[in-house]
């Protein structure tokens, strides 16, 4: 929208306050808020803020940072009171000298997408599927996981409170501009998924953040806690963020489609997949960036553990959804290892860099894992087939990332350094923490 049209819409929506949002290296949403009567000035001149206290930003002697508003990201926050109605914009971050700030995760993805568009005429499309749990509280101070319902995968009950809440969540997301395609119960008790239409990767990353904080806010209004923690409960499925991906031309043609290939995949698509398999171990640090992520990435709970691809094997790291005749634009590759704790801007940047490396180097895909239960194979059998494993912990993943020049270069020195500091700090804290499990197991035993 033009500025005059945008300001008119803001007035029509009876907006009283505006949140200017950005994310730190961990993907945590930060906000600078102001009364709506200062919006026009902010649209013209941006907003200055102190970046020295934001994870992964700058030192205190370099603290001045400049937010520039992306007017296309205007949305009304549907859970805010009518008399204090609030809207949000996503922002890009700039240095005081007017250059894009290299530590801005959103700006990093934006520049990567612009580069492949300018140099190759490609658009990177992503359809992300973040799963989440709805929990009841155990008293006023505890959120010990108590599933909100007793449903299972795709279960339906017209009187189920979870269905009502999920419907309200979908309506809220639609009001914020997300094209919601489907919402359903997932496998575990209290687990849900709301899918929205694929888009270019920048909008998809914006949508992931919007979905997460919208679901949390609306769930809280219903006395529930929404959690995107990868593995909140022992012994049941965790939450992933499967990402459906494709490359299209600027004219809208799906560059993954090939009419004569058995799987209707082009040579470019095979290179794309091969690149992501090649870099899967190191990408894991970015796509599954928490200590808890590796409690999900274990055999037996539908999460991918072994590095391979297939059409019909949902345990594969990359899955190719079955082709429907006439739906050429739907040909895509589904990457199944990301989880909702990932910073979507960094995750999509890493995924793109790995894919482009595979295309540029002409990498070939290994044999697909169709009709093979990799979990039932011995280590020797997997070795003979060339099937490697994802890292078993955040520390292992960080070691792999440090060896990967492609992913490190894609993140850039500023973000890579900040990301490493945050991840190793988390690992060290986890490493020395004494858990309830340890106390129960060893306190009286040894």
DASUL-V77322 format. One record per residue. N is the residue number from 1. SS is DSSP state (H for helix, E for strand, C for the rest). PSI is psi in radians with two decimals (NA if undefined). NEAR is the number of other ideal C-beta (glycine too) atoms within 10 Angstrom. Layout:
N;SS;PSI;NEAR, N;SS;PSI;NEAR
//
This chain:
1;C;2.53;12, 2;C;2.81;8, 3;H;-0.78;12, 4;H;-0.71;9, 5;H;-0.70;10, 6;H;-0.80;18, 7;H;-0.63;16, 8;H;-0.69;12, 9;H;-0.68;14, 10;H;-0.72;20, 11;H;-0.76;10, 12;H;-0.65;8, 13;C;-0.02;14, 14;C;0.74;13, 15;C;2.35;22, 16;C;-0.53;17, 17;E;2.68;17, 18;E;2.34;26, 19;E;2.16;19, 20;E;1.98;22, 21;E;2.60;23, 22;E;3.06;25, 23;E;2.66;25, 24;C;-3.05;20, 25;C;-0.42;27, 26;C;-0.06;19, 27;C;0.20;21, 28;C;2.26;12, 29;E;2.25;15, 30;E;2.71;18, 31;E;2.41;13, 32;E;2.10;16, 33;E;2.60;11, 34;E;2.76;14, 35;E;2.65;10, 36;H;-0.42;19, 37;H;-0.14;9, 38;H;0.08;12, 39;H;-0.79;22, 40;H;-0.75;14, 41;H;-0.69;11, 42;H;-0.66;19, 43;H;-0.63;17, 44;H;-0.71;9, 45;H;-0.10;11, 46;C;-3.01;18, 47;E;2.29;19, 48;E;2.51;13, 49;E;2.90;20, 50;E;1.96;13, 51;C;0.01;25, 52;C;-0.35;14, 53;C;0.08;12, 54;C;2.29;20, 55;C;2.12;17, 56;C;0.13;21, 57;C;-2.04;23, 58;C;2.91;19, 59;C;2.84;8, 60;H;-0.53;9, 61;H;-0.05;6, 62;H;0.62;12, 63;C;-0.41;16, 64;E;2.15;12, 65;E;2.69;23, 66;E;2.17;19, 67;E;2.29;24, 68;E;2.19;18, 69;E;2.39;22, 70;C;1.76;17, 71;H;-0.35;13, 72;H;-0.15;13, 73;H;0.27;18, 74;C;2.30;21, 75;E;2.53;19, 76;E;2.34;18, 77;C;1.87;20, 78;C;-0.31;17, 79;C;-0.11;16, 80;C;2.59;17, 81;C;2.60;8, 82;H;-0.69;7, 83;H;-0.14;7, 84;H;0.71;10, 85;C;2.36;17, 86;E;2.53;18, 87;E;2.90;21, 88;E;2.70;23, 89;E;2.50;23, 90;E;2.63;25, 91;E;2.71;27, 92;E;2.62;18, 93;E;2.36;23, 94;E;2.66;17, 95;C;2.86;17, 96;C;-0.44;12, 97;C;0.03;6, 98;C;0.03;8, 99;C;2.60;8, 100;E;2.36;15, 101;C;2.11;20, 102;C;-0.26;15, 103;C;0.17;25, 104;C;1.93;28, 105;H;-0.70;27, 106;H;-0.73;24, 107;H;-0.62;20, 108;H;-0.87;23, 109;H;-0.72;26, 110;H;-0.77;19, 111;H;-0.68;15, 112;H;-0.71;23, 113;H;-0.69;20, 114;H;-0.63;11, 115;H;-0.82;13, 116;H;-0.45;17, 117;H;-0.78;15, 118;H;-0.73;9, 119;H;-0.48;8, 120;H;-0.23;14, 121;C;0.47;13, 122;E;2.62;20, 123;E;2.22;19, 124;E;2.03;24, 125;E;2.44;21, 126;E;2.37;25, 127;E;1.81;20, 128;E;2.57;26, 129;E;1.34;21, 130;E;2.22;26, 131;E;2.72;21, 132;E;2.84;25, 133;E;2.59;25, 134;E;2.13;24, 135;E;2.60;21, 136;E;2.70;15, 137;C;2.52;13, 138;C;1.42;11, 139;C;-3.08;7, 140;C;-0.44;5, 141;C;-0.11;6, 142;C;2.49;8, 143;C;0.62;14, 144;C;2.30;10, 145;C;1.93;17, 146;E;1.87;15, 147;E;2.50;18, 148;C;-0.30;23, 149;C;-3.13;20, 150;C;0.41;11, 151;C;2.90;22, 152;C;-2.95;12, 153;C;2.08;12, 154;C;0.28;9, 155;C;2.58;14, 156;C;2.34;9, 157;C;2.08;12, 158;C;-0.35;6, 159;C;0.07;6, 160;C;2.15;16, 161;H;-0.55;13, 162;H;-0.64;21, 163;H;-0.71;19, 164;H;-0.84;12, 165;H;-0.75;22, 166;H;-0.63;21, 167;H;-0.72;11, 168;H;-0.68;16, 169;H;-0.79;24, 170;H;-0.68;18, 171;H;-0.69;12, 172;H;-0.73;21, 173;H;-0.70;23, 174;H;-0.68;13, 175;H;-0.35;13, 176;C;0.13;18, 177;C;0.02;16, 178;C;2.35;23, 179;C;1.50;12, 180;E;2.25;16, 181;E;-0.74;13, 182;E;2.60;10, 183;E;2.46;16, 184;E;2.85;15, 185;E;2.48;22, 186;C;-2.98;22, 187;C;-0.79;16, 188;C;2.76;21, 189;C;2.30;20, 190;C;0.11;24, 191;E;2.42;26, 192;E;2.87;25, 193;E;2.36;20, 194;E;2.06;21, 195;E;2.47;19, 196;E;2.79;25, 197;C;2.50;12, 198;C;2.75;22, 199;E;-3.13;18, 200;E;2.70;15, 201;H;-0.56;27, 202;H;-0.84;23, 203;H;-0.63;20, 204;H;-0.73;24, 205;H;-0.74;29, 206;H;-0.72;24, 207;H;-0.64;24, 208;H;-0.82;27, 209;H;-0.76;19, 210;H;-0.79;24, 211;H;-0.78;25, 212;H;-0.90;19, 213;H;-0.43;16, 214;H;-0.79;22, 215;H;-0.73;25, 216;H;-0.76;16, 217;H;-0.79;16, 218;H;-0.68;19, 219;H;-0.71;23, 220;H;-0.60;12, 221;H;-0.33;11, 222;C;0.30;14, 223;C;0.35;10, 224;E;2.77;22, 225;E;2.11;17, 226;E;2.27;22, 227;E;2.31;21, 228;C;0.32;20, 229;C;2.31;20, 230;C;-0.68;26, 231;C;1.39;23, 232;C;-0.39;24, 233;C;2.25;19, 234;C;2.43;9, 235;C;-0.06;8, 236;C;2.98;16, 237;C;2.51;19, 238;C;-3.05;26, 239;C;2.19;24, 240;C;-3.13;27, 241;E;1.29;26, 242;E;2.43;20, 243;E;1.97;27, 244;E;2.26;19, 245;E;2.60;26, 246;E;2.89;21, 247;E;2.38;25, 248;E;2.83;18, 249;E;2.91;13, 250;C;-0.36;10, 251;C;-0.07;7, 252;C;0.04;8, 253;C;2.40;12, 254;E;1.96;20, 255;C;-0.08;20, 256;C;-0.27;25, 257;E;2.36;21, 258;C;2.13;18, 259;C;-0.50;7, 260;C;-0.27;6, 261;C;2.57;14, 262;C;-0.70;8, 263;C;0.12;13, 264;C;0.57;21, 265;E;2.40;21, 266;C;2.93;18, 267;H;-0.67;13, 268;H;-0.70;17, 269;H;-0.72;27, 270;H;-0.69;22, 271;H;-0.68;21, 272;H;-0.87;30, 273;H;-0.78;28, 274;H;-0.67;23, 275;H;-0.72;24, 276;H;-0.58;28, 277;H;-0.69;23, 278;H;-0.67;19, 279;C;0.21;25, 280;H;-0.75;24, 281;H;-0.76;20, 282;H;-0.64;24, 283;H;-0.45;28, 284;H;-0.60;27, 285;H;-0.53;27, 286;H;-0.64;28, 287;H;-0.42;28, 288;C;1.31;26, 289;C;0.21;28, 290;C;2.76;21, 291;C;-0.72;19, 292;C;-0.39;18, 293;H;-0.59;29, 294;H;0.00;22, 295;H;-0.38;18, 296;H;-0.68;23, 297;C;1.17;24, 298;C;2.72;13, 299;C;2.53;14, 300;C;-0.10;10, 301;C;0.48;18, 302;C;-0.06;14, 303;C;2.48;25, 304;C;2.37;25, 305;C;-0.60;19, 306;E;2.51;20, 307;C;1.88;25, 308;C;3.09;25, 309;E;2.77;25, 310;E;2.92;19, 311;C;-0.70;17, 312;C;-0.02;13, 313;C;1.85;19, 314;C;-0.09;11, 315;C;-0.09;21, 316;C;2.65;24, 317;C;-0.74;26, 318;E;2.18;24, 319;E;2.44;23, 320;C;1.86;23, 321;C;2.57;13, 322;C;2.43;10, 323;C;2.36;18, 324;C;2.13;10, 325;C;2.33;6, 326;C;-0.25;7, 327;C;1.14;11, 328;H;-0.57;15, 329;H;-0.21;15, 330;H;-0.07;18, 331;C;2.22;22, 332;C;2.99;24, 333;E;2.25;22, 334;E;2.02;18, 335;E;2.17;29, 336;C;-0.01;19, 337;C;-0.39;25, 338;C;2.68;28, 339;C;2.95;28, 340;C;-0.10;24, 341;C;-0.15;23, 342;C;2.54;29, 343;C;1.97;28, 344;H;-0.54;30, 345;H;-0.75;27, 346;H;-0.69;28, 347;H;-0.84;29, 348;H;-0.56;30, 349;H;-0.79;27, 350;H;-0.75;30, 351;H;-0.73;26, 352;H;-0.77;25, 353;H;-0.76;23, 354;H;-0.75;27, 355;H;-0.79;26, 356;H;-0.64;22, 357;H;-0.73;23, 358;H;-0.69;24, 359;H;-0.84;21, 360;H;-0.57;11, 361;C;-0.06;13, 362;C;0.63;10, 363;C;2.56;18, 364;C;2.54;11, 365;C;2.50;18, 366;C;3.10;15, 367;C;2.41;12, 368;C;2.71;19, 369;C;0.62;24, 370;C;2.41;13, 371;C;0.48;9, 372;C;2.19;19, 373;C;1.68;9, 374;H;-0.50;21, 375;H;-0.46;11, 376;H;-0.06;8, 377;C;2.61;16, 378;C;2.79;8, 379;H;-0.63;9, 380;H;-0.71;8, 381;H;-0.72;12, 382;H;-0.68;17, 383;H;-0.74;11, 384;H;-0.53;10, 385;H;-0.09;16, 386;C;0.49;10, 387;C;1.89;21, 388;C;2.98;14, 389;E;2.68;17, 390;C;2.78;24, 391;C;2.62;21, 392;C;-0.10;13, 393;C;2.90;16, 394;H;-0.68;23, 395;H;-0.77;19, 396;H;-0.70;16, 397;H;-0.70;26, 398;H;-0.63;20, 399;H;-0.74;14, 400;H;-0.73;19, 401;H;-0.69;25, 402;H;-0.40;14, 403;C;-0.11;10, 404;C;1.76;22, 405;H;-0.50;10, 406;H;-0.87;19, 407;H;-0.68;24, 408;H;-0.75;20, 409;H;-0.64;12, 410;H;-0.68;25, 411;H;-0.53;25, 412;H;2.68;16, 413;H;-0.76;11, 414;H;-0.89;17, 415;H;-0.68;23, 416;H;-0.80;20, 417;H;-0.78;15, 418;H;-0.70;22, 419;H;-0.78;25, 420;H;-0.75;17, 421;H;-0.77;13, 422;H;-0.76;16, 423;H;-0.76;22, 424;H;-0.56;14, 425;H;-0.74;11, 426;H;-0.75;18, 427;H;-0.76;17, 428;H;-0.70;11, 429;H;-0.74;10, 430;H;-0.71;15, 431;H;-0.62;12, 432;H;-0.07;7, 433;C;2.41;9, 434;C;2.02;8, 435;C;2.88;9, 436;H;-0.67;7, 437;H;-0.76;9, 438;H;-0.74;10, 439;H;-0.81;10, 440;H;-0.61;10, 441;H;-0.68;11, 442;H;-0.31;10, 443;C;-0.81;8, 444;C;-0.14;7, 445;C;-0.63;6, 446;C;NA;5
//
